[in-house]
Amino acid sequence: MNLIDSNIIIYSALKEYAYLRELFKEENVFVSEISLLEVLGYSSITKEQENYFNAVFSLVNKIPVSTEIIFEAIRLRKNNKLSVGDSIIAASAIGLNLTLLTNNVSDFKKVKSLQIKNPIKA
């Protein structure tokens, strides 16, 4: 089971990374709700991009940002100097024992309890 990072969702909209769209069809694939904010909250998003991303989010299971995830994210942020978004995404993956699919492996590799895979370089 996998949690897809925001950057993979964004890459999937590009023609050269269209193969990433297959990830969204898997049964046990998740995204953190923070990814909705990171992806759809981009100030320069076009209507076409917004429509595509909304379609992606309609296909995948969304993990709510619960109090438990926030407390784990606080611990991760303090111990690993992660951004707020990355802390929440990592905490979500750890909490549900999911493998994080990301192209930002270097941002997450310091979190020892996190399973990471880069579907772009695989």
C-alpha positions in Angstrom: 0.0 0.0 0.0 1.3 3.4 -1.0 0.9 7.1 -0.1 1.5 9.4 -3.0 3.3 12.6 -2.4 2.1 15.9 -3.8 5.0 16.1 -6.3 4.1 12.8 -7.9 0.5 14.1 -8.5 1.9 17.2 -10.1 4.4 15.3 -12.3 1.6 13.0 -13.4 -0.1 15.9 -15.2 2.9 16.3 -17.5 3.0 14.3 -20.8 6.4 12.8 -20.1 5.2 11.4 -16.8 1.8 10.1 -17.9 2.9 6.6 -16.8 2.5 7.8 -13.2 -1.3 8.0 -13.7 -1.4 4.2 -13.4 -0.6 4.6 -9.7 -4.0 6.3 -9.1 -5.9 3.2 -10.4 -4.4 1.0 -7.7 -6.9 -0.2 -5.0 -4.8 0.6 -2.0 -3.4 4.0 -2.9 -3.7 7.0 -0.6 -2.9 10.7 -0.4 -2.8 13.0 2.6 -5.4 15.7 2.7 -2.5 18.2 2.9 -1.8 17.3 -0.7 -5.1 18.8 -1.7 -3.9 22.0 -0.2 -0.4 21.8 -1.7 -1.6 20.9 -5.2 -4.9 22.8 -5.6 -3.8 25.7 -3.5 -1.1 26.7 -6.0 -1.8 30.3 -7.0 -0.9 29.9 -10.7 -3.0 26.8 -11.3 -4.9 26.8 -14.5 -8.5 25.6 -14.8 -7.4 22.6 -16.9 -4.8 21.6 -14.3 -7.4 22.1 -11.5 -9.8 19.8 -13.4 -7.1 17.2 -13.8 -6.0 17.3 -10.2 -9.6 17.1 -8.9 -10.1 14.0 -11.1 -7.0 12.5 -9.5 -8.2 13.3 -6.0 -11.6 11.7 -6.8 -9.8 8.4 -7.5 -7.7 8.0 -4.5 -8.3 7.4 -0.8 -7.7 10.5 1.3 -6.1 10.4 4.7 -7.6 13.1 7.0 -5.2 15.2 9.0 -6.1 13.9 12.4 -4.8 15.0 15.8 -2.7 11.8 16.0 -1.1 12.7 12.7 -0.4 16.2 13.8 1.4 15.0 17.0 3.5 12.6 15.0 4.2 15.4 12.4 5.3 17.7 15.3 7.8 15.0 16.4 9.0 14.4 12.9 9.4 18.1 12.2 11.4 18.7 15.4 13.7 15.7 14.9 14.2 15.9 11.1 13.7 19.6 10.2 10.9 18.8 7.7 8.5 21.3 6.3 5.0 21.4 7.7 3.6 19.6 4.6 6.3 17.0 4.5 5.9 16.3 8.2 2.2 15.7 7.8 2.7 13.5 4.7 5.5 11.5 6.5 3.4 11.1 9.6 0.4 9.9 7.6 2.6 7.2 5.9 4.1 6.1 9.1 0.8 6.0 11.0 -0.8 3.7 8.4 2.4 1.7 7.5 2.4 2.9 3.9 5.2 3.3 1.5 5.7 6.9 0.5 6.0 7.4 -3.3 7.9 10.6 -3.9 10.5 12.2 -6.1 11.8 14.2 -3.1 13.6 11.2 -1.5 16.3 13.5 -0.1 13.7 15.5 1.9 12.4 12.3 3.6 15.4 10.0 3.8 16.4 11.3 7.3 13.1 9.8 8.7 14.4 6.3 9.5 10.9 4.8 10.2 9.6 5.8 6.8 9.5 3.5 3.8 10.2 5.5 0.6 10.2 4.7 -3.1 10.7 7.0 -6.1 8.4 5.8 -8.9 10.1 8.2 -11.3 13.5 6.7 -11.0 12.3 3.1 -10.5 
